């Protein structure tokens, strides 16, 4: 259980340096907790959390280049390539060199990858339940965190 958050009015000059007052720690620890909830759900499908993110991006827009996919997921090619190789080995995606530029590799869903989407339908309700939030609360939080990310990147 986190300790009481010290407010600036607490006359504690060190309040701003307390771990529990750090936004970065709140985001980091929430991310770890979220990933922990996803882990058993994805294990049933034979996916890791990063592989699931790749699949989500491809279900949203199939036939992406590796660089486009990396941008979408904020992953560099050194991190993304092993994920894609494992998804290809699992039969969910195909990696094909572009005819017009052999340096470019395009990623597309296979029939098994398309079919996998229906097997993930139970995940969002499980996450909603685990969060103990309403859909509007989760959407507001998502938009707020997306805005924070955008601000930090500009």
N, C-alpha and C positions, 0 to 999 in steps of 0.2 A: 504494500500500500504506500503510495507516495506521501512524503511528509507535507505538512501544511505549506502552501505557497506563501512566501513572505511578500507582502505588498510594500511598495515604496514608502508608504506612510508608516510602516512598522518601525521606523527609526533604526533600521538595520542597514548600515552602510554596505554590508556585504550581500544584501538581498539579491542584487542583480547578478551575483556570481554563484548563487545556489543552483545546483544541478536541476532541481525541480522547477526552477524559474526559467530554464533555457528552452526556447522554442525548438531549437535544433534537437534537443534530447527528447522533447515531447513527440516530434515528428519521427525521429529515429525509432524510439521505443514503440510507438503506435504502428510503424511499418513492420517491425519485428512481430508484434502481436497479430497483425493482419495476416502476415505470411504464415504464421503458425496455424491460424484458422483455415487457410487455404490448403495447407500441406496434406492433410488426410483426404480431403475432397479430390485433390489432383492426383494423389497417389493411386486412387482407384482407377484413374484414367491413364496411369503411366506417364504423367507429365510433371515437370517441375514448374514452379511459379514463373520463372522467366520464359519457359517454353509456352506456358499458357498465355502470357502476354503476346508472344509472337503469333500464336494462333488467333487471339482476339483481333490483332491488327490485320491479319490476313482474311479473317471472316468479314471484317469491315470493308477491306479493299484487297481483292485478290490480285496476283501478278504484280508484285512490287519488286523493284531492284533492291539489292542488299543495302545500298547506301540510303535509299528512301526508307526502308524498314528500320535501319539503324537510327535515322533522324526521328522517325515516329516514336521509337522506344527509348530514345536518348542513350543508345548503346553504341560503342565503337565496334568496328568490324572484328577486332580480336576477341571480343566477348560474344558477338553475335554469331560468328562463323561456327564455333563448336555447337552452339544451340541448334543451328540450322542443320548441321550434319546429323545430330541425334534425331531431329524431327524427320529428316529424310530417311534415315535408317529405320525409323518406326513406321514409315510409309505414309506420313501425313502431308508432306510437302515434296515438291520436286525443285531441284536447282538446275537451271539451264542457262548456258552462256548465250548472250544476246547475239543474233546473227550480224547486226549492224556494228557491234562493238564487242569483241570477244573478251575485253576486260570487264565488261558488265555482266553480272550474274542476276538473273531474274528468279524470283521465288513465286511458286504458285501452289495452290492447294491440290492435292490428289482427291479422288473420290473418298478415300478413307478419311482424309482431313476435313472434307466437307461434312461427312457423316458424323465425325466426332463432335461437331457443334451441338447437335441435338442431345448428346450425352452430357453436356456441360450445363444444361438448362436448370439443374437443381442448385447450381453453385450460387447464383445471385440471391435466391431466397435464404440460403444458409448464411450467407454473409450478412444480409439484412437482419436476420434473427440474432446472430452473434453480436452485432453492433448495438443492439437494443435501441436503435434509432428508427424514426419514421423515414419513409422514402424522401419527403421534402427536406428533412434534417440532413440526410446523407447527401442529397443533391446540393444543398447549400454549402455543406462542408467541402464537398468535392470542388465546387466552383471557387470557394475561398482559397483552398490549397493550390488550385491551378493558377489563380491570380497571383498568389505569393510566388509560385515558381516562375511565372512570367516576369514579375518585378525583379526577382533575383537574377534573371538571365539578361536583363536589359541594363 
